[in-house]
Amino acid sequence: MNSLTVILPTYNESGNIATIIERIFQHVPEAQVLVVDDNSPDGTASIVEKIMQSEPRLRLLKRAGKEGLGKAYLHAFSEVLKDQSVQRILMMDADLSHDPSYIQAMIRANTDADVVIGSRYCAGGGTQGWKPWRKLLSGFANRYCRTITGMPIYDATAGFILIKVDALRSADISSFDASGYAFLMELKYRLWRRGAHFAEVPIIFVERREGQSKISKHIILEGVLAPWKMRLRR
């Protein structure tokens, strides 16, 4: 039974994708992995296809172009939810910032919680390799989101998230607005407003070593506006 599917959105992750897939299967051999590639020009999808020749637990969802993190996840959700045997979905980055060694702790926490966050900001969590401006931006973004939305979550912008499928189905994924990283805030907010119980597992988030960060001015602006949109829509 495919009880856990790990979703890896990718865009130009050729330097990381093989390693992250290997490490996921090392720590959760029972999982299925779905790579969602937005037509990466660096050949990320080709690397995945080569691994798939000898790895039946791996799948690839090819998308026509780069539309943002939120659109990639929504497309992946629609595909994964067709499989009634899936009980949990794990969202994580493909750039090795999220260490797969934390997944088992998140699965244990998921027994009593509907949503488990791999958290940089709960007790024991942290970051490694970030420049001071990145720490300030991330810390402010989380306090800002919590203050405006009222969500009782330390890491509201986290992208390392384990969700029970039943909770995800209740979130009405067809009507999301956010396309970038603000999607991660909106997803948590909708789950919380629908009564999902959250837990946070401390992680150390490590800055990527290969490839380029996807943070842009547009993504930052969307993150500034998103909490207000969510609150007003309430």
C-alpha positions as CSV (number, residue, x, y, z in Angstrom):
1,M,0.0,0.0,0.0
2,N,1.3,3.5,-0.9
3,S,0.6,5.2,2.4
4,L,3.1,8.1,2.0
5,T,3.9,10.1,-1.1
6,V,6.7,12.6,-1.1
7,I,6.3,15.6,-3.5
8,L,9.4,17.3,-4.8
9,P,8.8,20.4,-6.9
10,T,11.8,21.1,-9.1
11,Y,13.2,23.8,-11.4
12,N,16.8,23.6,-12.3
13,E,17.8,21.1,-9.6
14,S,20.0,18.8,-11.6
15,G,22.8,19.2,-9.1
16,N,20.6,18.0,-6.2
17,I,17.8,15.8,-7.5
18,A,19.6,12.4,-7.5
19,T,21.0,12.9,-4.0
20,I,17.7,14.0,-2.4
21,I,15.9,11.0,-4.0
22,E,18.5,8.6,-2.7
23,R,18.4,10.0,0.8
24,I,14.6,10.0,1.0
25,F,14.5,6.3,0.1
26,Q,17.3,5.7,2.6
27,H,15.2,7.1,5.5
28,V,11.7,6.1,4.3
29,P,12.0,3.1,2.0
30,E,8.2,2.6,2.1
31,A,7.5,6.0,0.4
32,Q,6.7,6.9,-3.1
33,V,8.4,10.0,-4.5
34,L,6.7,12.3,-7.1
35,V,9.0,14.8,-8.8
36,V,7.1,17.7,-10.2
37,D,9.3,19.4,-12.8
38,D,8.5,22.8,-14.4
39,N,10.3,22.1,-17.6
40,S,13.8,22.7,-16.1
41,P,16.2,23.7,-18.9
42,D,19.1,22.1,-16.9
43,G,17.9,18.6,-17.6
44,T,16.5,17.8,-14.1
45,A,13.7,15.7,-15.6
46,S,16.1,13.6,-17.7
47,I,18.0,12.7,-14.5
48,V,14.8,11.6,-12.9
49,E,13.8,9.6,-15.9
50,K,17.1,7.8,-15.8
51,I,16.7,6.9,-12.1
52,M,13.1,5.7,-12.8
53,Q,14.5,2.9,-15.1
54,S,15.6,1.1,-12.0
55,E,13.4,2.7,-9.3
56,P,9.7,1.8,-9.3
57,R,9.0,4.0,-6.3
58,L,9.8,7.1,-8.3
59,R,7.4,9.0,-10.6
60,L,7.8,12.2,-12.6
61,L,5.1,14.8,-13.4
62,K,6.3,17.0,-16.3
63,R,4.8,20.5,-16.5
64,A,4.8,22.8,-19.5
65,G,6.7,25.7,-17.8
66,K,7.5,27.6,-14.7
67,E,4.3,28.8,-13.0
68,G,5.5,29.0,-9.3
69,L,5.6,26.7,-6.3
70,G,1.9,26.8,-5.6
71,K,0.8,25.8,-9.1
72,A,3.3,22.9,-9.0
73,Y,2.0,21.6,-5.7
74,L,-1.7,22.0,-6.7
75,H,-1.1,20.0,-9.9
76,A,0.7,17.3,-7.8
77,F,-2.0,17.2,-5.2
78,S,-4.7,16.6,-7.9
79,E,-2.7,13.6,-9.2
80,V,-1.8,12.1,-5.8
81,L,-5.3,12.3,-4.5
82,K,-6.5,10.1,-7.3
83,D,-4.8,7.2,-5.4
84,Q,-7.1,6.2,-2.5
85,S,-4.3,4.2,-0.8
86,V,-2.3,7.4,0.0
87,Q,-2.8,8.4,3.6
88,R,-0.1,11.1,3.9
89,I,1.6,13.6,1.7
90,L,5.0,15.1,2.5
91,M,6.0,18.4,0.9
92,M,9.7,19.2,0.9
93,D,12.3,21.1,-1.1
94,A,14.6,19.3,-3.6
95,D,17.7,21.4,-2.8
96,L,18.8,19.4,0.3
97,S,17.7,22.2,2.6
98,H,15.2,19.8,4.2
99,D,17.1,16.8,5.6
100,P,15.2,13.5,5.0
101,S,16.5,12.2,8.3
102,Y,13.7,14.2,10.0
103,I,11.0,12.5,8.2
104,Q,10.6,9.6,10.6
105,A,10.1,12.0,13.5
106,M,7.5,13.9,11.5
107,I,5.7,10.6,10.8
108,R,5.6,9.8,14.5
109,A,4.2,13.2,15.3
110,N,1.6,12.7,12.5
111,T,-0.1,10.0,14.6
112,D,-1.8,12.6,16.8
113,A,-1.6,15.6,14.5
114,D,-3.2,16.3,11.1
115,V,-0.4,18.5,9.9
116,V,3.3,18.3,11.0
117,I,5.7,21.1,10.2
118,G,9.5,20.6,10.0
119,S,10.1,23.8,12.0
120,R,13.0,26.2,12.1
121,Y,11.4,28.3,14.8
122,C,10.2,26.0,17.5
123,A,12.5,25.0,20.3
124,G,15.5,23.1,18.9
125,G,15.0,24.3,15.4
126,G,17.3,26.7,13.4
127,T,19.1,27.5,10.2
128,Q,22.6,26.9,8.9
129,G,24.5,28.9,6.3
130,W,22.1,31.8,6.0
131,K,23.3,35.4,5.5
132,P,22.0,37.9,8.1
133,W,19.5,39.5,5.7
134,R,17.9,36.1,5.1
135,K,17.6,35.4,8.8
136,L,16.0,38.8,9.3
137,L,13.6,38.4,6.4
138,S,12.4,34.9,7.4
139,G,12.1,35.8,11.1
140,F,10.1,38.9,10.3
141,A,7.9,37.1,7.8
142,N,6.9,34.5,10.3
143,R,6.1,37.0,13.1
144,Y,4.2,39.1,10.5
145,C,2.1,36.2,9.3
146,R,1.3,34.9,12.8
147,T,0.2,38.4,14.0
148,I,-2.1,39.1,11.1
149,T,-3.7,35.6,10.7
150,G,-3.7,34.5,14.3
151,M,-2.3,31.1,13.4
152,P,-0.6,29.4,16.5
153,I,2.3,28.2,14.4
154,Y,6.0,29.1,14.9
155,D,7.1,28.4,11.3
156,A,4.2,29.7,9.2
157,T,6.4,29.9,6.1
158,A,7.9,26.4,6.3
159,G,7.9,24.2,3.2
160,F,8.7,20.9,5.0
161,I,5.1,19.7,5.7
162,L,3.5,16.3,6.4
163,I,-0.3,16.3,5.9
164,K,-2.9,13.6,6.4
165,V,-4.8,13.3,3.1
166,D,-8.2,13.6,4.8
167,A,-7.2,17.0,6.1
168,L,-5.9,18.1,2.7
169,R,-9.1,17.1,1.0
170,S,-11.0,19.5,3.3
171,A,-8.9,22.5,2.3
172,D,-10.6,22.9,-1.1
173,I,-7.4,23.0,-3.1
174,S,-9.1,24.1,-6.3
175,S,-9.5,27.7,-5.1
176,F,-6.0,28.8,-4.0
177,D,-4.8,32.2,-5.1
178,A,-1.1,32.2,-4.2
179,S,1.4,30.9,-6.8
180,G,4.8,31.4,-5.0
181,Y,5.9,30.7,-1.4
182,A,2.8,32.5,-0.1
183,F,1.0,29.3,-1.1
184,L,2.7,27.6,1.9
185,M,1.1,30.2,4.3
186,E,-2.3,30.0,2.6
187,L,-2.3,26.2,2.8
188,K,-1.5,26.1,6.5
189,Y,-4.1,28.8,7.1
190,R,-6.9,26.9,5.3
191,L,-6.0,23.7,7.1
192,W,-6.0,25.5,10.5
193,R,-9.3,27.3,9.8
194,R,-10.9,23.9,9.0
195,G,-9.9,22.6,12.4
196,A,-6.7,20.7,11.5
197,H,-4.5,19.9,14.5
198,F,-0.8,21.0,14.0
199,A,2.5,19.8,15.5
200,E,6.0,21.1,14.9
201,V,9.1,19.0,14.8
202,P,12.4,21.0,15.1
203,I,14.8,20.9,12.2
204,I,17.9,22.6,11.1
205,F,17.4,24.2,7.7
206,V,20.6,24.1,5.6
207,E,21.2,26.7,2.9
208,R,21.4,25.1,-0.6
209,R,24.9,24.3,-1.9
210,E,23.9,23.7,-5.6
211,G,21.7,25.8,-7.8
212,Q,20.2,29.2,-7.2
213,S,17.6,30.4,-4.7
214,K,14.1,30.9,-6.0
215,I,13.4,34.0,-3.8
216,S,12.5,37.1,-5.9
217,K,11.0,40.5,-5.3
218,H,7.7,39.2,-6.6
219,I,7.7,36.4,-4.1
220,I,8.5,38.7,-1.2
221,L,5.6,41.1,-2.3
222,E,3.2,38.2,-2.6
223,G,4.2,37.1,0.9
224,V,3.5,40.6,2.3
225,L,0.0,40.7,0.8
226,A,-1.0,37.1,1.4
227,P,-1.7,37.2,5.2
228,W,-4.0,40.2,4.7
229,K,-5.9,38.5,1.8
230,M,-6.4,35.4,4.0
231,R,-7.6,37.4,6.9
232,L,-10.0,39.6,4.9
233,R,-11.4,36.5,3.1
234,R,-12.3,35.0,6.5
